[in-house]
Amino acid sequence: MTTDQRVGQSGSGPGEITPDGSPVELYVRTQEQTRGEDEVIAAAIAPGSSILELGCGTGRITRPLVALGHQVVAVDESPAMTARITEAETVVSTIEELRLGRRFDVVLMMSFLVNVPDDEVRRRLLDTCAEHVKPEGMVILQQQDRQAFAQNAVRENEHRRIEISDVEQLPEGKQSATLTYTVAGETWSQRVVVQNLSEQQLTTALETSGLHLDGYLTPDHTWIRAKPLERR
Ligand SMILES: C[S@@+](CC[C@H](N)C(=O)[O-])C[C@H]1O[C@@H](n2cnc3c(N)ncnc32)[C@H](O)[C@@H]1O
């Protein structure tokens, strides 16, 4: 089953597919599997933080953050995704349109959403981050590692197989690829287009939304810490 897709993104396979091409059932089947994301985030934030998680999916990272004692509000445009989360407050909304009238210690937007291949959509996503972070708070973003789509590849562990195929290097730092996931004998495909950002492009995008690049949480620079500009 497919729904109206975001530009450049598409997905197919059993169950519902979100507008960005994410297969809900794939995320349901893998929702207990973290790859250290929760540890990166937890190491960067204060105990008992209020967290606004944008693009939460089925709560794969929401749950460990709640278990650590953080208060998480989890947002996704897909009600089929948020329906799986019982451990935290959930909001069904596009990130672009979200205006809760509340501010949080931490705004978290992972899963490479900042790499959306449309500058205007990226600006709106970052505006929402800026709108919901406390003046003394931080925004945590996860960006694409451009090496991930350098070439076709297969990544496999005991839980799932991911085949990266049809990789294309596009103008202006964009890349596209087809990701084919196999989990417990079921297969889903997702076509993605990402816009890689140079540090200068990232800095400019953040500043346009009233944020500044404060540093990186990991040596590979895929995890970004940004803060409100006034705090500089
Ligand atoms: C790749 S999934 C990752 C989910 C979760 N962050 C994780 O790592 O398990 C991306 C999620 O972001 C949501 N999403 C993507 N773009 C969005 C937008 N502009 N507004 C709201 N949700 C969005 C999708 O519906 C999907 O659930």
The ligand as a Gaussian input file, in Angstrom:
#p B3LYP/6-31G(d) Opt

LIG

0 1
 C       13.120000       6.962000       8.573000
 S       11.807000       7.105000       9.719000
 C       12.727000       7.154000      11.240000
 C       11.909000       7.098000      12.486000
 C       12.719000       7.239000      13.797000
 N       13.365000       8.548000      13.883000
 C       13.745000       6.140000      13.907000
 O       14.932000       6.421000      13.739000
 O       13.353000       5.001000      14.161000
 C       11.369000       8.809000       9.456000
 C       10.080000       9.223000      10.141000
 O        9.934000      10.626000      10.012000
 C        8.616000      10.926000       9.618000
 N        8.687000      12.175000       8.841000
 C        9.462000      12.409000       7.754000
 N        9.299000      13.670000       7.334000
 C        8.393000      14.233000       8.179000
 C        7.819000      15.534000       8.264000
 N        8.184000      16.507000       7.427000
 N        6.918000      15.776000       9.250000
 C        6.578000      14.786000      10.126000
 N        7.085000      13.543000      10.101000
 C        7.996000      13.270000       9.133000
 C        8.137000       9.735000       8.826000
 O        6.736000       9.622000       8.844000
 C        8.853000       8.590000       9.541000
 O        8.059000       8.040000      10.574000

